[in-house]
Amino acid sequence: MTTDRENDATAIPPMLFVTGEARTIHPDASAAIRSHDPETSGGDDTHGVVWHLVRGALPPAGAALCVVDGLAAAAEAAAGPEAPAIVPRAEVRRAAQRFGFTPGHAVSGFSTYQLDPASVSAYEVGEEDRTVPLGDWLSQAATLGFAEVWLHSPAAEVAGQGFPCAMLAKAHRLAPGMRFWISGGGRQRAHFETAAAGPGLAALVVPADVAAEFAQGELALAISASQQAVGRGAA
């Protein structure tokens, strides 16, 4: 038996990033994601840091990887001759469910008011002053040359019942050649194990205070256990 992850030729174990300004990060984390504003940030050490840039801010010297909210701002940040790798970040929400009348039958002429099933699994992205379907946003990201994007689910973050795995699966179906960072809702070890097996996953992103609740090695082991389970399923 094979899985979506094995069918993805670029599949590699996901990384773990933590957000926050603390200088000490969880030992299982690949890097810390910190905000960088040229008006408030000084000569920060760039080692092990993914900078989250405000629009119009230049990456600090030596930065290798940065994230920027929105496609237009991310494209601007990536346009410089010596720009680091840029990952656009987007907040993704369930699209509003749509209802409509079905066509009437030829005999009875009656029509019914029903839920559009396609709208149940639809997602959308708030992009500056507009809202676009997730598939359109991912297509635009690919056109701009971005191979990885960060998708955050505010609803999952509030619920705290696990990472937005359904959103990840949908994004992977819409853009199977893209890699995804996801965030929102991861609280328990089982949440990390479940999400780490998701298709197209490049990274899990969690707040530093959430990561701090786990002992050294625990999150790495959870992700590793998920990878081993995927490998056994492919055998």
C-alpha positions as CSV (number, residue, x, y, z in Angstrom):
1,M,0.0,0.0,0.0
2,T,1.2,3.5,-0.8
3,T,0.3,6.9,0.6
4,D,0.1,10.4,-0.7
5,R,3.4,11.1,1.0
6,E,5.1,8.2,-0.8
7,N,3.6,9.3,-4.1
8,D,5.2,12.7,-3.6
9,A,8.8,12.3,-5.0
10,T,9.9,15.3,-2.9
11,A,8.7,13.9,0.4
12,I,11.2,14.5,3.2
13,P,10.6,14.5,7.0
14,P,8.9,17.7,8.1
15,M,10.8,20.3,10.2
16,L,9.6,21.8,13.4
17,F,9.6,25.6,13.8
18,V,8.7,27.6,16.9
19,T,7.5,31.2,16.9
20,G,8.5,33.6,19.6
21,E,11.1,36.1,20.6
22,A,12.9,34.0,23.2
23,R,16.6,33.5,22.6
24,T,16.4,29.9,23.8
25,I,14.3,27.6,21.6
26,H,13.2,24.0,22.1
27,P,16.0,21.6,21.3
28,D,13.8,19.6,18.9
29,A,13.1,22.7,16.8
30,S,14.9,23.2,13.5
31,A,14.7,27.0,13.9
32,A,12.9,29.9,15.6
33,I,10.6,32.2,13.6
34,R,11.0,35.7,14.9
35,S,9.6,39.1,13.9
36,H,12.0,41.6,12.3
37,D,11.2,45.2,12.0
38,P,14.1,47.5,11.0
39,E,12.7,50.2,13.4
40,T,12.8,48.0,16.4
41,S,15.3,45.3,15.6
42,G,19.1,45.7,16.0
43,G,21.9,43.5,14.9
44,D,20.3,40.3,15.8
45,D,22.1,37.0,15.4
46,T,20.7,35.3,12.3
47,H,21.9,31.8,13.1
48,G,19.0,29.4,13.5
49,V,16.4,32.1,12.8
50,V,13.7,32.4,10.2
51,W,12.8,36.1,10.1
52,H,9.1,37.1,9.8
53,L,9.3,40.4,7.8
54,V,6.9,43.3,7.8
55,R,6.1,44.6,4.4
56,G,8.8,46.8,2.9
57,A,11.4,45.7,5.4
58,L,14.8,44.5,4.1
59,P,16.0,41.1,5.5
60,P,18.8,41.4,8.0
61,A,22.3,40.7,6.7
62,G,23.0,37.0,6.5
63,A,19.4,35.9,6.6
64,A,18.9,32.7,4.7
65,L,15.1,32.3,5.0
66,C,12.3,34.7,5.7
67,V,8.5,34.6,5.8
68,V,6.2,37.4,4.6
69,D,2.5,37.8,4.9
70,G,0.7,37.9,1.6
71,L,1.8,37.1,-1.9
72,A,2.3,40.7,-3.1
73,A,4.6,41.5,-0.2
74,A,6.4,38.2,-0.5
75,A,7.0,38.8,-4.2
76,E,8.5,42.3,-3.3
77,A,10.8,40.7,-0.7
78,A,12.0,38.1,-3.1
79,A,12.7,40.5,-5.9
80,G,16.1,41.8,-4.6
81,P,19.3,40.5,-6.3
82,E,20.6,39.0,-3.0
83,A,17.2,38.2,-1.4
84,P,17.0,35.1,0.8
85,A,14.5,32.4,0.2
86,I,11.0,33.7,0.9
87,V,8.0,31.8,2.1
88,P,4.6,33.5,1.8
89,R,2.3,33.2,4.8
90,A,-1.5,33.1,4.6
91,E,-4.4,32.7,7.0
92,V,-6.8,30.2,5.7
93,R,-10.5,29.8,6.7
94,R,-13.4,27.7,5.7
95,A,-15.3,29.3,2.9
96,A,-18.9,30.2,3.6
97,Q,-21.3,27.4,2.8
98,R,-23.5,28.0,-0.2
99,F,-27.1,27.0,-0.7
100,G,-29.1,27.0,-3.9
101,F,-32.1,25.6,-5.7
102,T,-31.7,22.4,-7.6
103,P,-33.2,22.3,-11.1
104,G,-36.8,21.1,-11.1
105,H,-37.7,17.6,-12.4
106,A,-39.2,17.6,-15.9
107,V,-42.4,15.9,-14.6
108,S,-43.1,17.7,-11.3
109,G,-41.3,21.0,-11.9
110,F,-40.4,21.2,-8.3
111,S,-36.9,22.3,-7.2
112,T,-35.3,22.0,-3.7
113,Y,-33.1,24.3,-1.7
114,Q,-30.0,22.4,-0.9
115,L,-26.4,22.8,0.4
116,D,-23.8,22.9,-2.4
117,P,-21.6,20.0,-1.4
118,A,-18.5,21.6,-3.0
119,S,-18.7,24.5,-0.5
120,V,-18.4,22.1,2.5
121,S,-14.7,21.4,1.9
122,A,-13.8,24.8,0.4
123,Y,-11.2,27.1,1.9
124,E,-10.3,30.7,1.2
125,V,-7.5,33.1,1.9
126,G,-7.7,36.7,3.0
127,E,-5.2,38.5,0.7
128,E,-4.9,42.2,1.5
129,D,-8.4,43.7,0.7
130,R,-9.8,40.6,-1.1
131,T,-10.7,37.0,-0.4
132,V,-9.6,34.4,-2.9
133,P,-10.2,30.6,-3.0
134,L,-7.3,28.6,-1.7
135,G,-6.8,27.0,-5.0
136,D,-6.4,30.4,-6.8
137,W,-4.1,31.6,-4.1
138,L,-1.8,28.5,-4.5
139,S,-1.9,28.9,-8.2
140,Q,-0.8,32.5,-7.9
141,A,2.0,31.5,-5.5
142,A,3.3,28.9,-7.9
143,T,3.2,31.5,-10.8
144,L,5.3,33.8,-8.7
145,G,7.8,31.1,-8.2
146,F,7.1,30.0,-4.6
147,A,7.6,26.3,-4.0
148,E,6.7,26.5,-0.3
149,V,4.0,28.4,1.6
150,W,2.9,28.7,5.2
151,L,-0.8,28.1,5.8
152,H,-2.1,29.1,9.2
153,S,-5.6,28.2,10.4
154,P,-7.0,30.7,13.0
155,A,-10.0,28.3,13.6
156,A,-7.7,25.4,14.4
157,E,-5.6,27.6,16.7
158,V,-8.7,28.6,18.7
159,A,-10.0,25.0,18.9
160,G,-6.7,23.5,20.0
161,Q,-7.8,20.1,18.9
162,G,-5.0,19.4,16.4
163,F,-3.3,20.8,13.3
164,P,-5.5,21.6,10.3
165,C,-4.8,18.3,8.6
166,A,-8.0,18.5,6.4
167,M,-6.7,21.9,5.1
168,L,-3.3,20.4,4.4
169,A,-4.8,17.5,2.4
170,K,-7.0,19.9,0.4
171,A,-4.0,22.2,-0.3
172,H,-2.0,19.2,-1.5
173,R,-4.7,18.1,-3.8
174,L,-4.9,21.6,-5.2
175,A,-1.2,22.0,-5.6
176,P,0.5,18.6,-5.4
177,G,3.9,20.0,-6.4
178,M,4.0,22.5,-3.6
179,R,5.4,22.0,0.0
180,F,3.5,23.3,3.0
181,W,4.2,24.7,6.5
182,I,1.0,24.5,8.6
183,S,0.2,25.9,12.0
184,G,-2.7,26.2,14.4
185,G,-4.1,23.8,17.0
186,G,-1.2,21.5,17.7
187,R,-1.2,20.8,21.5
188,Q,-0.7,17.1,22.2
189,R,1.9,14.6,21.0
190,A,-0.8,12.8,19.0
191,H,-1.4,16.0,17.1
192,F,2.2,16.1,15.9
193,E,2.2,12.4,15.0
194,T,-1.0,12.8,13.0
195,A,0.1,15.9,11.2
196,A,3.6,14.7,10.4
197,A,2.2,12.0,8.1
198,G,0.3,14.6,6.0
199,P,1.0,14.9,2.3
200,G,3.3,17.6,1.1
201,L,4.2,18.7,4.6
202,A,7.4,20.6,4.9
203,A,7.1,22.0,8.5
204,L,4.9,22.2,11.5
205,V,4.9,25.6,13.2
206,V,4.0,26.0,16.9
207,P,4.3,28.8,19.5
208,A,7.3,28.5,21.8
209,D,5.2,28.1,24.9
210,V,3.5,25.1,23.4
211,A,6.8,23.5,22.5
212,A,8.1,24.2,26.0
213,E,5.5,21.8,27.4
214,F,7.3,18.9,25.8
215,A,10.5,17.3,27.1
216,Q,13.6,17.3,25.0
217,G,13.3,14.6,22.3
218,E,9.6,14.1,22.7
219,L,8.5,16.1,19.6
220,A,11.3,14.7,17.5
221,L,10.2,11.3,18.5
222,A,6.6,12.0,17.7
223,I,7.5,13.2,14.2
224,S,9.9,10.3,13.8
225,A,7.3,7.7,14.9
226,S,4.9,9.1,12.3
227,Q,7.5,8.8,9.5
228,Q,8.2,5.2,10.5
229,A,4.5,4.4,10.4
230,V,4.3,5.9,6.9
231,G,7.3,3.8,5.8
232,R,5.7,0.6,7.2
233,G,2.5,1.4,5.3
234,A,4.4,1.7,2.0
235,A,6.1,-1.7,2.5
